[in-house]
Amino acid sequence: MDPNVVPGYFVGWGTLALINAGLAQGKRRSGFNWFLLSLLFGPLATFALVAFFETRIEMH
């Protein structure tokens, strides 16, 4: 394996962490904390965000 090439799963895992941070902010949670959790737990963090936290929509 070429040491200068980053395996695709690292890129995908990082992208998922960024998506989870945005999703968490939409649910009024800390984007940074969920970004870090997503780096550790990946898809499990996504499942937790979707399954256990409600989306809060404010009407102005």
N, C-alpha and C positions, 0 to 999 in steps of 0.2 A: 504494500500500500504506500502511495506517495505521501510523505509527511506534510506536503504543502497543500494537500486537498482536504477540505473539511467534509466529513461524511454528511450526507443529506439529512440524517435524523437530527443532527445538532441544529441545523438551520430550521427544520420544522418545529423542533422543541422550543426554540427561541421565539419563533413566530407565534406559536400557540400561547406562550407566556405573555406576549404583547397583546394578543387578542383577549386573553383573560383579564388583563389589566384594564382594558377598555370596557369590557363587559362588567367588571366589578364596579367601575366608576359609574356606569349607568344604573347600577343597583345601590348606589350610595355607600359603597364600601371603598376601602383604601386600595387604589390601583397599584401602588408600590408594593404593599404587603402581598396582594394576590399575585403580582408578578413574581415575587420571590417564592411564594408557595408553588406557583406553576412551574418554576424552574426545578423544584424538587419533586413534585408529584404529577406534573403534566396533565394528562387527560382526567385523572381523578379530581384535580382541582376544578376543571371545567365542569365535570359532572356535579360537583358540590355547588358551584355557583348557579347552575341551571336548575337543579332539583330542590335546593333548600333555601334560596333567597328570592323574595318577590321583587319584581320590577316596580319601582315607585315612579308614577307619572304625576307631575304637578300641572295643574291647570291654572293658567294666569288670566 
